[in-house]
Amino acid sequence: MYRWAPWSWAVVLAAAAAAEFAALWPILADGGDPVRGPIVVFNLVGGSFAACGLIAWRRRPDSRSGALMTAAGFAFLCRQRSASATRRWR
């Protein structure tokens, strides 16, 4: 089993935090239109999936559930980010 270096966990955690911030940035910076509640909830769910997946992956590296949760969280955040980017240009 491949073991990650200790600093690599910090890099992945920083990437998760940056993805969460990028997904929430249109909500935080937009001063015009009111923000719908489900959009905020979906962005927060993606961030929590990525964070909890990283914790699970770090604690039990032999189990793939943490890696799957992390991938699902990143996919969720990327999907929300692309959806907010396309809404902005319409």
KAJOGI-V455426 format. One record per residue. RES is the residue in one letter. PSI is psi in whole degrees, 0 to 359 (none if undefined). OMEGA is omega in whole degrees, 0 to 359 (999 if undefined). Layout:
# KAJOGI-V455426
((RES:PSI:OMEGA) (RES:PSI:OMEGA))
This chain:
# KAJOGI-V455426
((M:130:179) (Y:130:178) (R:133:178) (W:151:174) (A:151:182) (P:324:181) (W:337:182) (S:331:176) (W:323:178) (A:324:179) (V:315:180) (V:322:178) (L:321:176) (A:323:177) (A:322:177) (A:318:178) (A:320:178) (A:321:178) (A:320:177) (E:316:179) (F:319:179) (A:325:178) (A:327:181) (L:348:184) (W:315:178) (P:331:179) (I:318:183) (L:324:186) (A:340:183) (D:120:181) (G:355:186) (G:281:186) (D:148:174) (P:148:183) (V:132:177) (R:143:183) (G:316:181) (P:330:179) (I:317:178) (V:316:181) (V:316:180) (F:320:178) (N:319:179) (L:325:177) (V:318:178) (G:318:178) (G:321:179) (S:326:175) (F:316:180) (A:316:181) (A:314:180) (C:325:176) (G:320:177) (L:321:178) (I:314:180) (A:321:180) (W:322:180) (R:320:183) (R:323:181) (R:81:184) (P:340:179) (D:333:179) (S:138:181) (R:2:181) (S:325:177) (G:318:177) (A:322:179) (L:318:178) (M:320:178) (T:315:178) (A:320:179) (A:320:178) (G:315:177) (F:320:178) (A:320:179) (F:317:180) (L:320:178) (C:323:179) (R:316:179) (Q:323:179) (R:317:180) (S:326:178) (A:321:179) (S:328:178) (A:321:179) (T:328:176) (R:327:183) (R:326:185) (W:358:179) (R:none:999))
